């Protein structure tokens, strides 16, 4: 599975964190969730953390879904 890339985040003065993926908005976090996110980003791989928090990561079943009879029309 390829490593996630293209994510970035901006922390604002009101405590809001905005996550973008290839310059497009991917999520906004406020309050305790924003604080928890910033803690995880500081302690782990930022790209992987942002992919997990936005739900934008590969689940490993894309190839299987492509060949499913429902998707072969």
Phi, psi and omega in degrees: 000133180291152179285136180295146178208165178094002180270148171210162179220156178231128177262127182259163185296335179276005179093357179284141176241126177250127180255134177236154176231114185052048176068010176250141181301132179240341179177157177228131180239141180226157173064221184296331178293322178295318179296319179295319178300313181297324176295316180293321180296320181291331186260349184227195177285113185302320182296316180293320179297315180293323177297319181291317182292330180269349182079011184258071177217155184287140181260355177089357183250012183297319181294320178296318181293327181296326182265003180293140183306328180294333185257009182259013180292000000 
